[in-house]
Amino acid sequence: MVVDKNKERDARIKQKATEKLTDTIDAIFECPICLDVIFNPVKCKSCEGFYCSGCSIGWKVRDNSCPAC
């Protein structure tokens, strides 16, 4: 019985750690314009932020600036 409870506890801890890591990775690689994983990344020379190339082009057409600067 104790072994089963320890396995369940370990599985819950592992699940929470995996979710936290996934959330962190998603946040690092998330385009601040479309809020999806960055596709074909481009970097702003001023703020060094990363964006999807398509999002960056679309943004510049509407507002000739960086979304973060």
PyMOL commands that set and color helices and strands:
alter all, ss='L'
color gray80, all
select helices_A, chain A and resi 2-28+53-62
alter helices_A, ss='H'
color red, helices_A
select strands_A, chain A and resi 41-43+50-52
alter strands_A, ss='S'
color yellow, strands_A
deselect
rebuild
show_as cartoon
